[in-house]
């Protein structure tokens, strides 16, 4: 199965996949992607290569 990677962090990657199943939209940017809520009101930056070990806690 060919799965798209949204982040090198496994936990962030899994969370983004779950959000996409719920109707969120992912947009690729320069260094970071963005996940946008189904209503378009909430935008969250997705770190592609988080250097901080706490990144998954900060993101979720």
C-alpha positions as CSV (number, residue, x, y, z in Angstrom):
1,X,0.0,0.0,0.0
2,X,1.4,3.4,-1.0
3,X,0.6,5.9,1.7
4,X,1.3,9.5,1.4
5,X,3.6,11.0,4.1
6,X,2.5,14.3,5.6
7,X,5.2,14.4,8.2
8,X,8.2,12.4,9.2
9,X,6.8,12.1,12.7
10,X,4.7,8.9,12.8
11,X,2.2,10.3,15.3
12,X,1.6,13.5,13.3
13,X,1.3,11.6,10.1
14,X,-1.4,9.3,11.6
15,X,-3.3,12.2,13.1
16,X,-3.4,14.0,9.7
17,X,-4.6,10.8,8.0
18,X,-7.4,10.6,10.6
19,X,-8.4,14.2,10.1
20,X,-8.6,13.7,6.4
21,X,-11.0,10.9,6.9
22,X,-13.2,13.3,8.9
23,X,-13.3,15.8,5.9
24,X,-10.3,18.0,6.6
25,X,-8.3,19.2,3.6
26,X,-4.5,19.0,3.3
27,X,-2.6,21.7,1.3
28,X,1.2,21.4,0.7
29,X,3.2,24.6,1.4
30,X,6.9,25.5,1.3
31,X,8.4,24.0,4.4
32,X,5.1,23.0,6.0
33,X,1.7,21.8,4.9
34,X,-1.6,23.0,6.2
35,X,-4.6,21.1,7.3
36,X,-7.9,23.0,6.9
37,X,-11.1,22.2,8.7
38,X,-14.1,21.2,6.6
39,X,-15.8,24.6,7.1
40,X,-12.5,26.4,6.2
41,X,-12.4,28.4,9.4
42,X,-9.5,26.6,11.1
43,X,-6.0,26.2,9.6
44,X,-3.2,24.3,11.3
45,X,0.4,24.1,10.2
46,X,1.7,20.6,9.8
47,X,5.4,20.3,10.5
48,X,7.0,18.1,7.8
49,X,10.3,17.5,9.6
50,X,9.7,18.3,13.2
51,X,13.0,18.6,15.1
52,X,11.5,18.8,18.5
53,X,10.7,15.5,20.1
54,X,7.5,17.1,21.6
55,X,6.2,18.1,18.2
56,X,3.4,15.5,18.2
57,X,2.2,16.8,21.6
58,X,2.3,20.4,20.4
59,X,0.5,19.6,17.1
60,X,-2.4,17.6,18.6
